[in-house]
Amino acid sequence: MPILLFLIDTSASMNQRTDLGTSYLDIAKGAVELFLKLRARDPASRGDRYMLVTYDEPPYCIKAGWKENHATFMSELKNLQASGLTTLGQALRSSFDLLNLNRLISGIDNYGQGRNPFFLEPSILITITDGNKLTSTAGVQEELHLPLNSPLPGSELTKEPFRWDQRLFALVLRLPGLASTEPEQLGSVPTDESAITQMCEVTGGRSYCVRTQRMLNQCLESLVQKVQSGVVINFEKTGPDPLPIGEDGFMDSSRPSNSFAAHPWYSCHKLIYVRPNSKTGVPVGHWPIPESFWPDQNLPSLPPRTSHPVVRFSCVDCEPMVIDKLPFDKYELEPSPLTQYILERKSPHTCWQVFVTSSGKYNELGYPFGYLKASTTLTCVNLFVMPYNYPVLLPLLDDLFKVHKLKPNLKWRQAFDSYLKTLPPYYLLPLKKALRMMGAPNLISDNLDCGLSYSVISYLKKLSQQTKLESERILASVGKKPPQEIGIKVKNHLGGGVSLTHNKTFRKLLKEIIGETAPRLTEFNSKEFAGFQVGLLNKDLKPQTYRNAYDIPRRGLLDQLTRMRSNLLKTHKFIVGQDEDSLHSVPVAQMGNYQEYLKTLASPLREIDPDQPKRLHTFGNPFKQDKKGMMIDEADEFVAGPQNKVKRPGEANSPLSSKRRRNVPVTHDVHEKKVENGQNAPDGFLSKPASPELTNVAGDGIPPNQLAPLSDDFTSLRKDGLIHKPGSSAVTGGSKDCSVSGGDRKVSVAATSGTVPDTWQITPAMAQGINADIKHQLMKEVRKFGRKYERIFILLEGVQGPLAVKKQFVEFTIKEAARFKRRVLIQYLEKILEKIDSHHFLNNVNHISSRSSC
């Protein structure tokens, strides 16, 4: 679930105007809205979380945080005003603190226990500023400084305020105030020269120098592509350079290699992509990246770690090692000078080992924990993360399976124990799990030691509790306005200190409000308010400010009771005194909030004729059709197609004159045949009896509540008003009324008179439309909090199609439930999957037995 945090510059300098007359702040607001529209093209954007931070003093700078919805985000964005100083450093610190609010609680950083790339919260921080001088209450600052003190507990465990899955991108607005006569230069957008550029590069991001509106749109397109799941790592070379590759692809030792010249690929600061699992949607991994220190029980505290781990690679060519069933992690590297150099060597069958300095106990460089290797197709470079010191472990495991047949001797156990002594303690648990997956015997003791002292563990638990309290305090202050500055109080000496209640004017005005005396018209200038009429107060009509029920007159009891009931039950569509036209008036600030409006809409209706091309989702012109899939010569056939159908063989002729309707009897022959053959459906949505459903010709069930609209749609397909009777080859006519009984439920359907050859059945396109609606509703229901899953199972009951389609829907629901961690729901759905598989197996057995009996 990516987190997109927008840091908007709200300093007074953002009020400057461009050549188009718009201010920089207006351009920033429009850029955020355009980014959201571009991001919405990706289906993965459904899980995005948006946050909004400004340059105000903390904690009032947080306008939308962890708990605010999209509507609040858009409302706060449109209400931003430019005033104040350019406190970029403090705003960046507040933004990173907001992103790191829950990390210590969830344990995602895993301090002292290795860095897990698959434990991440991918975050993109986008700041929009004008690039002017940084100002504060102390004066103008030449350099960007982030405050060292942070209110967040545990911030001292990391040297930098950001983490390895958080990247900073900056849009620096340099739009001119006067229109330029020079032609616009095409190409890539350069980086800006302001102080924020270096900060962006440190986090793994970059800055954009925006000089025109076209460049701004180009930058937003680029930023949308930057929303990737991954972590940033520092790759640095250690040891000598590799031998050059000759033209024949082999090592050429005669060619000299300049080891003294620094090349760009020596040190790269790039991202490794952490892909989510295709089934669960959550990244899955096995092995961590080692810490840069050896955990010891004697350590009183944890040494602070750098936000990005420094991974050193050796240019000595090695053979990539792997054995069967041993899990490993594979991460693709972002394109960089390092990947380009490795791919140019064209050696996909060799690898370079990677290390973390000071990760081992007896070795300064540490032992290898993986390797860099080019893909077989030479399209990318991958980082393979293996068990720590894998060149020693893999031969031992290979001998365990092939030589000792899972019965190791004393010599093998001694060698394995020697290996465990070189292993950091936090690798014991993943190694134990890996050996269990491989089917190896229990070679590691169950009493695992994490390697941390009791004081360190207690300190981490204490920090977690403190973070919860600080998190609640920060989240409670989100959306609050900063207190207004209190000006100089001036004492009013008028009135001689007489109380307001003793003032004659006040008492007179009070009587007029209560209604004891009618107010007199004061001075009124008719020329100043021309065209207005002043309504005189009716003496008989008094305001209904009843606080006691006995004050209501007897003749007004019924009217007053009706008003009280409507106000209590909210039966009126609009407030009394508000006309219906005002209901359709939307404030300007909410006109662009189209996403919240889409959530309130009902499921879209299916198309009447599935043969028609689908209409485009074009906001503002819903009648625009997609003409790419329809030739111009087919226009006449497209219009007259449903009216002039070709007769099918075996259909009887009948006159096409009647336009009345009659009832359509529907049978359950298919379901009864299944029952006779012993095909009983499993429990859940497969075990529903035939009574609440109407079965079509293909054997697919149609819920009764969907039959009425379906029958209306079928009749609308025919210009002659006739409808076919299922189970026969003719359409019958007449004015008879017929009720069809399906078990305990009865369904009445109107039909037409006359007889015409036709066939009535659920077409695949109609079933696809029904299933699409069910899929949309399932996504909504899974997101809801609580454990009320009845609606989900009801929706699964309405899936149209064979068991394979129903199974796909259950698997899709399990995937959605895994995204929102609905473990109980997943257990129920897995039981349904087991019953579907057993039902499918039973059908095959019955089919084979019936054929053998024949």
C-alpha positions in Angstrom: 0.0 0.0 0.0 2.0 3.0 -1.2 1.9 6.2 0.9 1.9 9.5 -1.1 2.7 12.5 1.0 2.5 16.0 -0.5 4.5 18.8 1.1 3.1 22.1 -0.2 5.1 25.3 0.2 2.6 27.8 1.9 5.1 30.6 2.4 4.1 34.1 1.3 6.4 33.9 -1.8 4.0 31.3 -3.3 1.6 34.2 -4.0 3.7 35.4 -6.9 1.9 35.3 -10.2 2.9 33.6 -13.5 2.4 35.0 -17.0 -1.0 33.3 -17.0 -2.2 35.3 -13.9 -2.3 32.2 -11.6 -0.3 32.1 -8.4 2.3 29.5 -7.6 0.0 28.1 -4.9 -2.8 27.6 -7.5 -0.4 25.8 -9.8 0.7 23.5 -6.9 -2.9 22.6 -6.1 -3.6 21.9 -9.7 -0.4 19.7 -9.9 -1.6 17.6 -7.0 -5.0 17.1 -8.6 -3.5 16.1 -11.9 -1.1 13.7 -10.2 -4.1 11.9 -8.6 -5.9 11.6 -11.9 -2.8 10.2 -13.6 -2.2 7.8 -10.7 -5.8 6.6 -10.9 -5.0 4.9 -14.2 -3.1 2.2 -12.4 -5.3 -0.4 -10.8 -2.8 -0.6 -7.9 -3.8 2.9 -6.9 -6.8 1.6 -5.0 -4.7 1.0 -1.9 -2.9 4.4 -2.0 -2.9 6.6 1.1 -2.6 10.3 0.7 -1.2 12.8 3.2 -0.9 16.6 3.1 1.7 18.7 5.0 2.4 22.4 4.8 5.0 24.9 6.1 3.0 25.8 9.3 4.3 25.2 12.7 4.1 21.6 14.0 1.8 19.9 14.7 -0.6 22.2 12.8 1.3 21.6 9.6 -0.4 18.2 9.2 -3.6 18.8 7.3 -4.3 15.2 6.3 -2.6 12.2 8.0 -3.2 8.5 8.7 -6.9 8.7 9.6 -8.2 11.3 7.1 -10.1 10.1 4.0 -9.7 11.4 0.5 -12.5 14.0 0.8 -10.7 15.6 3.8 -7.5 15.6 1.8 -9.1 17.4 -1.1 -10.9 19.9 1.1 -7.7 20.8 3.0 -5.8 21.1 -0.3 -8.3 23.6 -1.8 -8.4 25.7 1.4 -4.6 26.2 1.6 -3.4 29.8 1.8 0.1 31.2 1.3 1.4 33.1 4.3 4.4 32.7 6.5 8.1 31.8 6.2 9.9 29.2 4.0 10.7 26.7 6.8 11.5 23.8 4.5 13.7 22.0 7.0 11.1 21.9 9.8 8.4 20.9 7.3 10.6 18.0 6.0 11.3 16.8 9.5 7.6 16.9 10.4 6.8 14.9 7.2 9.3 12.2 7.9 8.1 12.0 11.5 4.5 11.5 10.3 5.6 8.7 8.0 7.6 7.0 10.8 4.8 7.3 13.3 3.8 3.6 13.4 7.1 1.9 12.4 8.3 1.3 15.9 4.9 -0.1 16.9 4.7 -2.5 14.0 8.4 -3.5 14.3 8.9 -2.9 10.6 12.5 -1.6 11.1 13.5 -4.7 13.1 16.3 -2.9 14.9 19.2 -5.2 15.8 17.7 -8.2 14.0 18.7 -7.5 10.4 17.0 -5.5 7.6 14.1 -7.3 5.9 13.4 -5.8 2.4 10.0 -7.4 2.4 9.0 -5.5 5.6 8.4 -2.1 4.1 6.0 0.8 3.7 6.8 2.3 0.3 6.5 6.1 0.6 6.9 8.9 -1.9 7.3 12.4 -0.5 6.5 15.1 -3.2 7.2 18.7 -2.3 6.2 21.6 -4.4 8.1 24.8 -3.7 9.3 28.0 -5.5 13.0 27.4 -4.7 13.5 30.8 -3.0 15.7 31.5 0.0 15.0 29.5 3.1 13.7 31.8 5.9 13.0 31.4 9.5 12.5 33.6 12.6 16.3 33.7 13.0 16.9 35.1 9.5 17.8 33.8 6.0 19.4 30.4 5.7 21.8 29.5 2.9 21.7 25.8 3.5 19.0 23.3 4.2 19.1 22.1 7.8 16.7 19.5 9.3 16.1 19.8 13.1 18.0 17.1 15.0 15.4 17.0 17.8 12.3 14.9 17.1 9.3 14.4 19.3 9.1 10.8 18.0 10.6 8.2 20.5 13.2 6.0 19.0 14.4 8.4 16.4 17.9 8.1 17.8 18.1 4.5 16.5 18.5 5.8 12.9 21.1 8.5 12.0 18.9 10.1 9.3 15.2 11.2 9.7 14.1 9.1 6.7 14.1 5.3 6.1 15.2 3.2 3.2 11.7 2.8 1.7 11.0 6.6 1.7 12.1 8.8 -1.2 11.9 12.6 -1.7 11.0 14.3 -5.0 10.8 18.0 -5.5 9.0 20.1 -8.0 10.7 23.5 -8.0 8.5 26.1 -9.8 10.5 28.5 -11.9 7.7 29.8 -14.1 8.3 33.3 -15.4 6.0 36.2 -14.6 6.1 37.4 -18.2 5.5 35.4 -21.3 8.7 34.2 -23.0 9.2 34.8 -26.7 11.9 32.1 -27.0 10.8 28.7 -28.3 10.3 26.0 -25.6 13.1 23.5 -25.4 12.1 19.9 -25.6 13.8 17.0 -23.8 14.3 15.8 -20.3 13.6 18.1 -17.3 16.8 19.1 -15.6 17.4 19.1 -11.9 17.2 22.3 -9.9 20.1 24.1 -8.3 18.3 24.8 -5.0 19.3 23.4 -1.6 16.6 20.7 -1.8 18.3 18.9 -4.7 20.9 17.3 -2.5 18.3 16.2 0.0 16.4 14.5 -2.8 19.5 12.6 -4.0 20.3 11.4 -0.5 16.9 9.7 -0.2 17.1 8.1 -3.7 14.9 10.7 -5.4 15.5 13.8 -7.5 14.4 17.3 -8.1 12.7 18.9 -11.2 13.3 22.4 -12.4 9.8 23.4 -13.8 9.8 26.4 -16.2 6.6 25.8 -18.2 3.3 24.1 -17.8 4.3 21.4 -20.3 7.4 20.6 -18.2 5.2 20.3 -15.2 2.9 17.8 -16.9 6.0 15.9 -18.0 7.3 15.8 -14.4 4.0 14.5 -13.1 4.0 11.7 -15.7 7.5 10.8 -14.5 6.5 10.9 -10.8 3.7 8.5 -11.4 6.2 6.0 -12.8 8.3 6.5 -9.7 5.6 5.0 -7.4 7.3 1.6 -7.0 7.6 -0.8 -4.1 11.2 -1.1 -3.1 14.1 0.0 -0.8 17.2 2.0 -1.5 20.6 0.5 -1.0 24.2 1.9 -1.3 26.2 -0.4 -3.5 30.0 0.1 -3.2 32.9 -1.8 -4.8 35.5 -3.5 -2.7 38.7 -5.1 -3.9 40.3 -4.9 -7.4 38.5 -4.2 -10.7 37.4 -7.2 -12.8 39.4 -8.4 -15.7 38.3 -6.8 -19.0 36.1 -8.8 -21.4 37.5 -9.4 -24.8 35.5 -9.3 -28.1 35.0 -13.1 -27.9 33.3 -12.8 -24.5 36.2 -14.3 -22.5 38.6 -12.7 -20.0 41.4 -10.8 -21.5 44.3 -10.4 -19.0 46.5 -8.7 -21.5 44.2 -5.6 -21.5 45.1 -3.3 -18.6 42.4 -2.2 -16.2 42.7 1.2 -14.7 42.0 0.7 -11.0 43.0 4.2 -9.9 40.4 6.1 -11.9 37.0 6.4 -10.2 34.1 5.2 -12.3 30.4 5.9 -11.7 29.6 2.2 -11.1 32.0 2.1 -8.1 29.3 3.6 -5.9 25.6 3.6 -6.7 22.7 4.8 -4.6 19.7 3.0 -6.2 16.5 1.2 -5.5 15.8 -2.6 -5.5 12.3 -3.5 -6.5 10.4 -5.6 -3.9 7.6 -7.1 -5.9 4.4 -8.2 -4.0 3.2 -11.7 -4.1 0.8 -12.4 -6.9 -1.6 -14.4 -4.7 -1.6 -12.4 -1.5 -0.5 -9.0 -2.8 2.0 -8.7 0.0 5.8 -9.0 -0.4 7.2 -12.3 0.8 10.8 -13.0 1.7 13.0 -15.4 3.7 16.4 -13.8 4.5 17.4 -10.4 5.9 20.3 -8.2 5.0 22.8 -8.4 7.9 23.4 -5.6 10.3 26.7 -3.7 10.3 27.6 -4.9 13.8 27.6 -8.2 15.7 24.8 -8.5 18.3 26.3 -9.1 21.7 24.7 -9.7 25.1 27.1 -7.2 26.6 25.9 -4.3 24.4 24.2 -1.8 26.7 22.4 -0.1 23.7 22.0 -0.5 20.0 24.4 1.5 17.8 22.4 3.8 15.4 22.1 2.5 11.9 22.2 4.4 8.6 18.9 4.6 6.8 20.4 2.9 3.7 22.6 -0.2 4.2 26.0 -0.2 2.6 26.4 -3.3 0.6 29.8 -4.0 -0.8 30.3 -6.1 -3.9 33.5 -8.0 -4.9 34.3 -8.1 -8.6 35.8 -11.6 -8.5 33.7 -13.8 -10.8 32.1 -16.7 -8.9 29.7 -19.5 -9.8 26.1 -18.8 -8.7 25.3 -21.4 -6.0 21.8 -22.9 -5.3 20.4 -26.2 -4.2 17.0 -27.7 -4.5 14.2 -26.6 -2.1 16.5 -24.0 -0.3 14.5 -20.7 -0.4 16.2 -17.5 -1.6 15.1 -14.0 -2.3 15.5 -12.3 -5.7 15.3 -8.5 -6.1 15.7 -6.5 -9.4 18.0 -3.5 -9.3 16.9 -0.1 -10.6 18.8 0.9 -13.8 22.1 2.6 -12.8 25.8 2.8 -14.0 26.4 -0.4 -12.1 23.7 -2.4 -13.9 24.8 -1.0 -17.2 28.4 -2.1 -16.6 27.4 -5.6 -15.5 25.2 -6.1 -18.5 27.9 -4.8 -20.9 30.2 -7.6 -19.7 27.6 -10.2 -21.1 28.4 -12.8 -18.4 25.0 -14.1 -17.3 26.6 -17.3 -15.8 28.9 -15.6 -13.3 28.1 -13.5 -10.3 29.7 -11.0 -7.8 29.4 -11.8 -4.1 28.0 -9.1 -1.7 29.0 -8.3 1.8 28.2 -6.0 4.7 31.2 -4.7 6.6 31.5 -5.7 10.3 28.5 -8.1 10.0 30.6 -11.1 11.0 32.2 -11.9 14.3 35.7 -13.1 13.1 35.9 -11.2 9.8 36.1 -7.5 9.3 34.5 -7.5 5.8 32.0 -10.2 6.8 30.9 -13.2 5.0 28.9 -13.2 1.7 25.1 -13.2 2.1 24.2 -13.2 -1.6 25.4 -12.1 -5.0 24.7 -9.8 -8.0 24.0 -11.6 -11.3 22.8 -10.5 -14.7 19.6 -12.2 -16.0 19.9 -14.8 -18.6 18.4 -12.5 -21.2 20.8 -9.7 -20.2 17.9 -7.3 -19.6 18.4 -6.6 -15.9 20.6 -7.3 -12.9 19.2 -9.1 -9.8 20.3 -9.2 -6.2 20.1 -12.8 -4.8 19.8 -12.8 -1.0 20.9 -16.2 0.4 21.7 -17.5 3.9 24.6 -15.8 5.6 27.9 -17.4 4.6 26.1 -19.5 2.0 29.3 -20.9 0.4 29.8 -22.9 3.5 26.2 -23.9 4.2 25.2 -25.0 0.8 27.8 -27.8 0.4 26.9 -29.0 3.9 23.2 -29.2 3.0 24.0 -30.9 -0.3 25.9 -33.6 1.6 23.2 -34.0 4.1 20.6 -34.9 1.4 22.7 -36.8 -1.1 25.5 -38.4 0.9 24.1 -38.9 4.5 20.4 -39.3 3.4 19.2 -37.0 6.2 21.2 -39.0 8.8 24.3 -36.9 9.5 27.4 -38.3 11.2 29.5 -36.8 13.9 31.9 -35.1 11.5 29.1 -33.4 9.6 27.5 -32.2 12.8 30.8 -30.7 13.9 31.2 -28.9 10.6 27.6 -27.6 10.9 28.2 -26.4 14.5 31.3 -24.5 13.3 29.2 -22.8 10.6 26.5 -21.8 13.2 29.2 -20.0 15.2 29.9 -17.6 12.2 26.2 -17.0 11.9 24.6 -13.8 13.4 21.9 -14.9 16.0 19.0 -13.3 14.0 19.7 -15.8 11.1 18.9 -18.8 13.3 15.2 -18.6 13.1 14.9 -18.1 9.3 17.4 -21.0 8.8 15.4 -23.2 11.1 12.3 -22.5 9.0 14.2 -23.1 5.7 15.4 -26.5 7.0 11.9 -27.4 8.0 10.7 -26.5 4.5 13.4 -28.7 2.9 12.4 -31.7 5.1 15.7 -31.8 7.0 15.8 -33.0 10.6 15.8 -30.5 13.5 19.4 -29.4 13.6 19.0 -26.1 15.5 18.0 -25.9 19.2 14.5 -24.6 19.9 15.9 -22.2 22.6 16.9 -19.5 20.1 18.7 -16.4 21.3 18.2 -13.1 19.5 21.6 -11.9 20.6 20.3 -8.7 22.3 20.7 -8.0 26.0 17.8 -7.8 28.3 18.2 -4.0 28.7 18.1 -3.5 24.9 14.9 -5.6 24.6 13.3 -3.7 27.5 14.3 -0.4 26.0 12.7 -1.3 22.6 9.4 -2.3 24.4 9.4 0.9 26.3 9.9 2.9 23.1 7.0 1.1 21.5 4.7 2.2 24.3 5.9 5.7 24.2 5.4 5.8 20.5 1.8 4.8 20.9 1.1 7.8 23.2 3.0 10.2 20.9 1.1 8.8 17.9 -2.3 9.5 19.6 -1.2 13.0 20.5 -0.1 13.9 16.9 -3.1 12.3 15.3 -5.4 14.2 17.6 -3.9 17.5 16.5 -4.4 16.8 12.8 -6.8 19.3 11.2 -6.7 21.8 14.1 -6.1 25.4 13.3 -3.2 27.2 14.9 -4.2 29.5 17.7 -4.7 33.1 16.7 -2.3 35.6 18.1 -3.9 37.7 20.9 -3.6 41.4 20.2 -3.4 44.3 22.6 -6.4 44.6 24.8 -8.0 48.1 24.9 -10.3 48.8 27.8 -13.5 50.4 26.8 -14.4 53.3 29.3 -17.6 54.1 27.6 -20.8 53.4 29.5 -19.3 54.2 32.9 -19.0 50.5 33.8 -22.8 50.0 33.6 -23.8 46.3 33.0 -25.2 45.5 29.6 -28.4 44.1 31.2 -29.1 47.6 32.7 -28.9 49.3 29.3 -32.3 50.4 28.1 -31.5 49.7 24.5 -30.5 46.2 25.3 -33.7 45.5 27.3 -35.8 47.0 24.6 -34.1 44.8 21.9 -34.6 41.8 24.1 -38.3 42.4 24.4 -38.6 42.7 20.7 -36.8 39.4 20.1 -39.0 37.6 22.7 -42.1 39.1 21.0 -43.6 41.2 23.8 -43.6 44.3 21.7 -43.4 44.8 18.0 -40.3 46.5 16.8 -40.6 49.9 15.2 -39.0 50.6 11.8 -35.9 52.6 12.3 -34.4 55.0 9.8 -34.5 53.5 6.4 -32.9 55.0 3.3 -35.0 53.8 0.3 -32.5 55.2 -2.2 -29.7 53.1 -0.8 -31.6 49.8 -1.0 -33.6 50.4 -4.2 -35.8 47.5 -5.2 -36.1 46.0 -1.7 -39.2 45.9 0.4 -39.2 45.7 4.1 -41.6 43.2 5.6 -43.6 44.3 8.6 -43.7 41.9 11.5 -47.1 40.3 12.0 -48.2 40.9 15.6 -50.3 37.7 15.6 -47.4 35.5 14.4 -44.9 34.7 17.2 -41.8 32.6 17.0 -42.2 29.0 18.0 -39.6 28.8 20.7 -41.4 26.3 22.9 -39.4 24.9 25.7 -42.5 23.5 27.5 -45.0 21.3 25.8 -47.9 23.0 27.7 -47.1 26.3 25.9 -48.3 24.9 22.6 -51.8 25.9 21.7 -54.3 23.1 21.4 -55.0 23.9 17.7 -51.3 23.6 16.8 -50.6 20.3 18.5 -50.9 18.2 15.4 -48.8 20.5 13.3 -46.1 20.7 15.9 -46.1 16.9 16.4 -45.7 16.4 12.7 -42.7 18.7 12.5 -41.1 17.1 15.6 -41.5 13.6 14.1 -40.0 14.7 10.7 -37.0 16.3 12.4 -36.4 13.3 14.6 -36.8 10.6 11.9 -35.2 12.7 9.1 -38.1 11.8 6.8 -37.8 15.1 4.8 -35.4 15.1 1.9 -34.6 18.7 2.6 -34.7 21.1 5.5 -37.9 23.0 6.1 -37.6 26.3 4.3 -35.1 24.9 1.7 -36.4 24.5 -1.8 -35.6 21.4 -3.9 -33.4 23.3 -6.3 -30.9 24.1 -3.5 -30.3 20.3 -3.1 -28.5 20.2 -6.4 -26.3 23.1 -5.5 -22.7 21.9 -4.8 -20.1 24.2 -3.3 -17.2 25.0 -5.6 -14.7 23.4 -3.2 -16.5 20.0 -3.7 -17.1 20.1 -7.4 -13.8 18.3 -8.2 -14.4 15.6 -5.7 -15.5 13.0 -8.3 -14.1 10.0 -6.5 -16.3 10.4 -3.5 -19.3 10.8 -5.8 -18.5 7.5 -7.6 -18.6 5.7 -4.3 -22.2 6.7 -3.7 -23.4 5.5 -7.1 -25.2 2.2 -7.5 -23.7 -0.6 -9.6 -23.9 0.2 -13.3 -26.7 -1.5 -15.3 -25.7 -4.1 -17.9 -26.1 -3.3 -21.6 -29.4 -4.2 -23.2 -27.7 -5.6 -26.3 -24.3 -7.2 -25.6 -23.4 -6.9 -29.3 -23.2 -3.2 -29.1 -19.8 -1.7 -28.5 -19.2 -0.5 -24.9 -19.4 3.2 -24.3 -16.4 5.0 -23.1 -16.2 6.3 -19.5 -16.0 9.9 -20.6 -16.9 12.4 -17.9 -19.0 15.1 -19.5 -20.0 13.2 -22.6 -21.5 9.8 -21.7 -22.9 9.3 -25.2 -19.5 9.1 -26.9 -18.9 5.6 -28.3 -15.7 3.7 -29.0 -15.5 3.6 -32.8 -12.2 1.6 -32.9 -13.9 -1.7 -32.7 -16.7 -1.0 -35.3 -16.1 -0.5 -39.0 -18.1 2.1 -40.8 -19.6 -0.4 -43.2 -21.0 -2.3 -40.2 -23.1 0.6 -39.0 -26.3 -0.5 -40.7 -26.0 -4.1 -39.6 -25.3 -2.9 -36.1 -28.6 -1.0 -35.9 -30.7 -3.6 -37.6 -29.0 -6.7 -36.2 -31.2 -7.4 -33.2 -34.4 -6.8 -35.3 -33.6 -9.1 -38.3 -32.3 -12.3 -36.7 -31.6 -15.4 -38.8 -33.8 -18.3 -38.1 -32.2 -21.2 -36.4 -32.8 -24.8 -37.5 -35.7 -26.5 -35.7 -37.6 -23.3 -34.9 -41.3 -23.0 -35.8 -42.7 -20.0 -37.8 -45.3 -17.8 -36.2 -46.9 -14.4 -36.9 -45.1 -11.3 -35.6 -48.1 -9.2 -34.9 -49.0 -9.5 -31.2 -47.5 -7.0 -28.7 -49.1 -8.2 -25.5 -47.3 -9.9 -22.8 -48.0 -13.2 -21.0 -46.4 -15.1 -18.2 -43.3 -17.2 -18.9 -43.2 -20.6 -17.2 -39.7 -21.5 -16.0 -38.6 -25.0 -15.2 -35.9 -26.6 -13.1 -35.1 -29.5 -15.3 -31.4 -29.0 -15.1 -31.3 -29.0 -11.3 -33.6 -32.0 -11.0 -31.3 -34.0 -13.3 -28.4 -33.1 -11.2 -30.2 -34.3 -8.1 -31.2 -37.5 -9.8 -27.6 -38.2 -10.7 -26.5 -37.7 -7.1 -24.7 -34.4 -7.7 -25.2 -32.7 -4.4 -23.5 -29.3 -4.1 -21.2 -28.6 -1.1 -22.1 -26.3 1.7 -22.0 -22.5 1.5 -23.1 -20.8 -1.7 -23.1 -24.2 -3.6 -25.7 -25.9 -1.3 -28.6 -23.5 -2.0 -31.7 -25.4 -3.2 -33.3 -24.8 -6.5 -36.3 -23.0 -5.0 -34.9 -19.5 -4.5 -33.3 -19.6 -8.0 -34.6 -19.8 -11.6 -32.5 -22.0 -13.8 -31.8 -21.0 -17.4 -31.2 -23.2 -20.4 -27.4 -23.4 -19.8 -27.9 -24.6 -16.3 -26.7 -21.4 -14.6 -28.8 -20.1 -11.7 -30.5 -16.7 -11.8 -31.6 -15.2 -8.5 -35.3 -14.3 -8.5 -34.6 -10.7 -7.6 -32.7 -10.4 -10.9 -35.3 -12.1 -13.0 -37.7 -9.2 -13.2 -35.2 -6.7 -14.7 -33.8 -9.5 -16.9 -37.3 -10.2 -18.3 -37.8 -6.5 -19.0 -34.5 -6.3 -20.8 -35.2 -9.3 -22.9 -38.6 -8.0 -24.0 -36.9 -4.7 -24.9 -34.6 -6.5 -27.3 -37.5 -7.4 -29.5 -39.4 -4.8 -31.5 -42.4 -7.1 -31.8 -42.8 -7.4 -28.1 -42.5 -11.2 -28.0 -40.7 -13.4 -25.6 -39.7 -17.0 -25.7 -40.9 -19.7 -23.5 -38.0 -21.7 -22.0 -38.0 -25.4 -22.7 -39.8 -25.0 -26.0 -38.9 -23.7 -29.5 -41.7 -21.2 -29.8 -43.0 -18.0 -28.2 -46.6 -18.4 -27.1 -49.1 -15.6 -26.9 -52.3 -14.7 -25.2 -53.5 -12.7 -22.3 -53.4 -15.3 -19.7 -51.7 -14.7 -16.3 -49.4 -17.4 -15.0 -47.5 -17.7 -11.8 -44.5 -20.0 -11.6 -43.7 -21.7 -8.3 -40.1 -22.5 -7.5 -40.3 -24.4 -4.2 -41.8 -22.1 -1.7 -41.4 -18.9 -3.7 -43.5 -17.7 -6.6 -42.5 -15.6 -9.5 -44.8 -13.8 -11.9 -43.5 -12.8 -15.2 -45.3 -10.8 -17.9 -45.0 -12.1 -21.5 -46.4 -11.3 -24.9 -48.9 -13.0 -27.2 -48.1 -14.7 -30.4 -45.5 -17.2 -31.4 -42.1 -16.6 -32.9 -38.9 -18.8 -33.2 -36.4 -17.6 -30.7 -34.3 -18.9 -27.7 -34.2 -17.3 -24.3 -31.1 -17.9 -22.3 -28.5 -16.0 -20.3 -25.8 -15.1 -22.8 -22.1 -15.1 -21.8 -22.0 -11.3 -22.1 -24.9 -11.0 -19.6 -23.4 -13.4 -17.2 -20.1 -11.5 -17.5 -21.9 -8.2 -16.6 -23.6 -9.8 -13.6 -20.3 -11.2 -12.4 -18.6 -7.8 -12.9 -21.1 -6.2 -10.6 -20.6 -8.9 -8.0 -16.8 -8.5 -8.2 -17.2 -4.7 -7.6 -19.5 -5.3 -4.6 -17.1 -7.9 -3.2 -14.2 -5.4 -3.2 -16.4 -3.0 -1.2 -17.6 -5.6 1.3 -14.1 -6.9 2.1 -12.9 -3.4 2.9 -15.5 -2.9 5.6 -14.5 -3.3 9.2 -16.0 -6.0 11.4 -16.8 -9.6 11.0 -20.2 -9.5 9.3 -19.5 -11.6 6.3 -23.0 -12.6 5.4 -23.2 -10.1 2.6 -20.0 -11.5 1.0 -21.3 -15.1 1.0 -24.7 -13.8 -0.5 -22.7 -12.1 -3.3 -20.8 -15.3 -4.0 -24.0 -17.2 -4.3 -25.0 -15.0 -7.2 -21.9 -15.7 -9.3 -23.0 -16.9 -12.8 -21.2 -19.8 -14.5 -19.7 -23.2 -13.7 -17.8 -24.3 -10.6 -14.5 -23.0 -12.2 -15.9 -19.5 -12.3 -17.2 -19.7 -8.8 -13.8 -21.0 -7.6 -12.1 -18.0 -9.3 -14.3 -15.6 -7.4 -13.5 -17.3 -4.1 -9.8 -17.1 -4.9 -10.2 -13.4 -5.8 -12.0 -12.7 -2.5 -9.2 -14.5 -0.6 -6.7 -12.2 -2.3 -8.7 -9.1 -1.4 -9.1 -10.3 2.2 -5.3 -10.9 2.4 -4.7 -7.3 1.4 -6.7 -6.1 4.4 -5.6 -8.9 6.7 -9.1 -10.5 7.2 -7.7 -13.7 8.6 -11.1 -15.1 9.8 -12.7 -14.4 6.5 -9.8 -16.2 4.7 -10.4 -19.3 6.9 -14.1 -19.4 5.9 -13.3 -18.9 2.2 -10.6 -21.6 2.3 -13.2 -24.1 3.6 -15.4 -23.1 0.7 -12.6 -23.8 -1.7 -12.1 -27.3 -0.2 -15.8 -28.0 -0.7 -15.7 -26.8 -4.3 -12.7 -29.1 -5.0 -14.4 -32.1 -3.3 -17.6 -31.3 -5.2 -15.7 -31.2 -8.5 -14.0 -34.5 -7.7 -17.4 -36.1 -6.8 -18.8 -35.0 -10.1 -16.0 -36.6 -12.0 -16.5 -39.9 -10.0 -20.2 -39.9 -10.7 -19.6 -39.2 -14.3 -17.2 -42.1 -14.7 -19.5 -44.4 -12.7 -22.5 -43.5 -14.9 -20.5 -44.2 -18.0 -19.2 -47.5 -16.7 -22.8 -48.6 -15.8 -23.9 -47.8 -19.4 
